[in-house]
Every structure is written in structure tokens, then in C-alpha cells.
Amino acid sequence: MSVVPDNAVARGIRAANDDGRAALVIYLPAGYPDLVTSRQCLEAAADGGADVLEVGFPYSDPLMDGPTIQAANQVALDHGYTPADDFAMCVELTGSVPIPALVMTYYNVAWHYGGVDRLDAFASAAADAGLCGAILPDLPAEEGGPWRSVAAKSGLSTVFFTSPSSSDDRLAAAAEASTGFVYATSTMGVTGKRQSLSEMAAPLVSRLRAVTERPVCVGIGVTTAAHAREVAGFADGVIVGSAAVHAVTEGGPKAVRALVADLAEGCRRGYGRP
Amino acid sequence: MTATDPSINAPGHYGRFGGRFVPEALMGALAELDSAFEEARSSPDFVERMAYLRRDYGGRPTKLYFAERLTDRGEGARIYLKREDLAHTGSHKLCNVLGQGLLTERMGKRRLIAETGAGQHGVATATIAALLGMECRIYMGEEDTRRQHLNVVRMELMGAEVVPVTAGTRTLKDAINEAMRDWVTNVDSTHYLIGSVVGPHPFPLMVREFVKVIGQEVRDEVRQREGRLPDAVVACVGGGSNAMGIFHPFIEDDDVRLVGVEAGGEGVDGTRHAATLSGGTEGILHGARSFVLQDEYGQVRPTHSVSAGLDYPGVGPEHAWLRDSGRGEYVAATDTEALEGFRLLCELEGIIPALEPAHAVVPALRLASELGPGGIVVLNLSGRGDKDVDEVERILAQLAGHR
């Protein structure tokens, strides 16, 4: 590849691509079913073949999330864990896994860390915890200026969302704002397991290719190895959340490792074969 | 001080409040809505049709009634009631849903979704869906479907599907989350008819423009009858639509005090209340920066109010700006004061008010006494109380049992 990315998240994705596979990005919430087990599950995901981890910090009103992730978040909140507890868990996590990890949470949580309107404190804490970036699903590019500037100061990668409903101008703006990767939502809707992959994903990715050379990862509704294989045919990375949370519920770290190995196989077999 | 409308210079922003903090999937729909609204508001056929339906269907203008016995009780300023309770569907809510319903038609969408707390906005939305022949789904916290059962029946009679929301605290905020999730999924066919001056731009601005007819009517009527503007207008504030409706036309009249009354629940010192401006902090909720009842980590707190319609942890961003700039005054009335206001209007005026505006009665009496004879206070009686009769009976029985 021509340009070497200057951040660990993009490098991690490109390294997988150079290895002949789509990168596998696994989301799991911190604190579900408890802090220690959530770290073990994230480690199991890394062990099973994930290339990037997304650590969810729970929020009381997660309007981009479907029932599976809502319920897991609620369990974590009911434990009374704070973002500081979650960061402490991330310190251990990032010390033990060789792959980049990002925090994923809603804007109000980031905005309140260390006081009101203290995005800088959140960014520093994330960097200190060894995290490489942050994903804020309710922050669109035009409201993202303050976050982009503190993220840059702390050396964190940014990830902004694109949707099948985004105009070409909006795709370009989101891609420009995303230093880690561009998040392409496969369908119109919230997180959750789906029977089949949306037909809207591939056209969105090809529209993005026309405006950016940054890595594009597809998420929302990617559930099975077959879905991963399909997405790997046209995207640089495959994001799986709800199915991974479901594995935590069903069988803890062991089930997560097995699911991730299965998904990783799909990412390899489908890569570059639309 | 002279306050001017800050949104004229920065659309969607009220000082540092407002904005659009929503998933990317909704940004296209918000832009579409924004341009449809801007086009419609200056289009004569839209304006005329809305005026016609407001009048012949909605019963506007609503009356301004001089509450003589309540005034006597206050022993001070003359108290007028803006009788939104007499409008079709029994509250001010029809102004907003009529505007948004006609806009939905104009955008070529055929499905309406809405959240509701007390059920008044749900009923208004179901009404407009029936009138315009649209599909309608209402999200309502499970707790509220119990507290406001009569309104559930009314919505269903008009063909709406009422979905009880069991997530989170099972009240208004969770109904909004669920409606947002529906909208993200079905945005091509569906308009999310938000019921208050909350949410991402253009909702706070658009809803205000649809409800400000309340304040315009008050302005004309008070001038005609008293030869001058009132000294104060008073309204309850949950999300804040009825208050913004009556406040907005007076914002540049510095001599008119704008007094918002929030739900003080069991007292603003504790956590069992819904007084966002009195007891909250700045934050981002449901797409806008405003004040929010939340913990130090930004997790939104459960709220409490005797009134389901005020039981909301956020507040419209323009109210946040009015408070911040000092132009608006915001106080809280407790559950007990609301019940006292409810009783006073029943017994002195023969008007059964909704529990929401019942919050504004005791503060209005205080203002009247502060202003003294010769003063003029207008209280926005934003809805009628039929829906609350069972709940009030239950609470009064409980209180009697404790004695």
C-alpha cells in the first residue's frame, strides 16, 4: 500500500488487509457481566483473532443501540461502575493485548468526564489508559470540532459514522474527520443481530471509496461468519457487536473466543472477493 | 436588558445551547425537515390551511378568561387564564401536531410516530394522524400507560397503535429513546413528531414557531382588554412547549416577566423531582445541549413528578438560554403545591386543570400578591384535567390514609 497510516488503529486495519483479510473489529461493553469478566472477554476476542477492540462505556440512554446492547449496558450501570473504573480496566486490557483498542460511548459521557464540558480530560484519560481512539455514535461531523481538536492533542484516532442516507458531501466530511477508520452502518437502524446482511452496505462502501482512501469498516447487524465473509468482500473491516455480547451472555470468554475465531475465518475467506 | 432571538444568527443554536447531537442516520432527515419547514412557513397555501384548521377544527383562538375568584384569593394582581384546555383534544398540543402533520404530508411521508408522557401529545398526534389519514404509532412509558389509561384508550379509538416502553425508567425519556430508534430505522417513510421544544435542530425552533400562536393571542387579547401588556406570563415547564408558546412573543418586551414553573416533585433539594433548570446541570440529551438531570458522570437520572407530562429529565435548549441570559425566571412547584393548585382551580373556578398547569397556580398567586392590585398575570392553562382525575383520587386517598 502507498501511504503508511500514522495511527495504530488504521495501521492495525491495514496490517490485516496486507495479510489478505478484512480486519475484524469486536465491540464489547465494559462491566458486562462485571468488570473483570468483561476484560477477560475482550482478551479472548483478541486471542480469537480480532484486529481492533471497541470497549463500550455504558450510558443511560443509548439511542443507537438495540435490546441486546441496551440490556448489557444496564447490567454494567446497575453495578455502579463509573468511567474511571472502566478506564482502570482498560489499563489492564491494553497492557495485555497486542492490538489497538478504542473506547465507544455516547457524547454526554465523554463530555462529563472530569467535570462539565471536559472533553480534554476524557481524551487524556483514554490515552493514559492505552486506548488508541474513541467512537461517539451521537456526534456527527459538524458538531465534532471540539472533539477532533482534543483527540488530536492526545494522539487519539477519531471515527465518525456514515449511513446509507448520508449525502455525498456528508460522506466526504465524515471521512475527512475520521483518522482511524470510517464507520459505515450497513443498514438504517440500531445495533442488533440480523438474519441477513443489508443490501445497502456495499453501495455505501463504494460511494465512500470515491471520496476517501481511509479504511472503511462496516457495522450494525453483522452477525454471522457468513455475514463477515460477505462484508469482507467489499470493506476493509468488519465490526461485530451484538453477536459478541450475545456470546458473553451464553458462554463468557470461551464462547467469545470461539465466535471471534469463526468470524475471523469469514474475514479471511471473503476478503477482496465481492 | 434586551434579549433578542439568538437563533436568527445561528440556526439551531441558542447561545451555547441546542445543536444536533444525533446519529448520522438522522442527519439527512433533519436537513430535509429543516428545508421543508423553511419552505412551508413562507408558503401561502400551507399558512392558510393551517390557519383554517386551527380555527374550524382546533377551536382557536382560545379564550382569555379573567379568573375573578382566583384573583380574589390572591389579593393582588388580576389573574387571567389562557384557556388552552378548551382547544380540541383538551390541550395546547394541537398547534404543534397540526403544523408537523401538514409538513409530513408535504414531505410525502405517510407514517407518524411520537412519544408521549401524560398522553396529551400522543392523543394530539393520533388525532392529526386520523385527520390526515396517516399510520400512527405512539411510544409511551409503561408506567405512564398505567397513570394515564384514559389517554391510551383515546389514542386507540383514533386508530393509533400504543407501544408501552419497558426500557430504562419506563417513562417519557425512554419513550423518546424508543421513538428515535424507530425513526433511525424507518426514516424514509416516517416522520418523528416530537411533542415539545426539545430534540435536535430544527425541532426546538419549528415547534416554537407552531405554538407561539398562544402568546400572540394573549398579547392581542390583553392589549384589547387592559390597554397594555401583562406584567407576567406564567407557565409550567416540562420539555417546555406550552411555556415557549406563551413566552416567545414577549421575549423582546423587557417589562413582561416570563416565569416558568418546573415540577418540584418531593422537593428540589432531593432527587425525587423533575425540575431540570432549577436542579440540573449542563449536558447533552436527545440531540441537544441544554440542562439535564444527571449524575456527575453524565448518566441521566430517574425523575419524579405527580404529573406524567412534566416527568422529564431534559428541557428545551431555548429555555436553557432564557434562564442563562436572565430573561426567563424558573421556579419549581412541589407535588403538594400542584395538588393545591389543582384543588383551587376546581373549587374556585369550576375548572378541572391538567396536573401540569396546576403546578403554575400557586406560583401565579405568589406573583399576583407580589405585584399587588393593578398588576396583570396571565397563566397558561395548557390542558384540561379529565385524564388526571383517577390519579388525583388515588393520591388523595393515599394522603387521607396517612393522616
Interface residues (C-beta under 8 A of the other chain):
Chain A: Y59 S60 D61 P62 L63 M64 G66 Q70 Q74 L77 T82 P83 Y107 N108 V109 W111 H112 Y113 V116 D117 P137 D138 L139 P140 A141 E142 E143 F160 F161 T162 S163 P164 S165 S166 S167 R170 A174 T185 M188 G189 V190
Chain B: G19 R20 F21 V22 P23 E24 A25 M27 G28 A29 A167 G168 K173 D174 N177 M180 R181 V184 T185 N186 V187 D188 T281 E282 G283 I284 L285 H286 G287 V292 Q294 E296 Y297 G298 Q299 V300
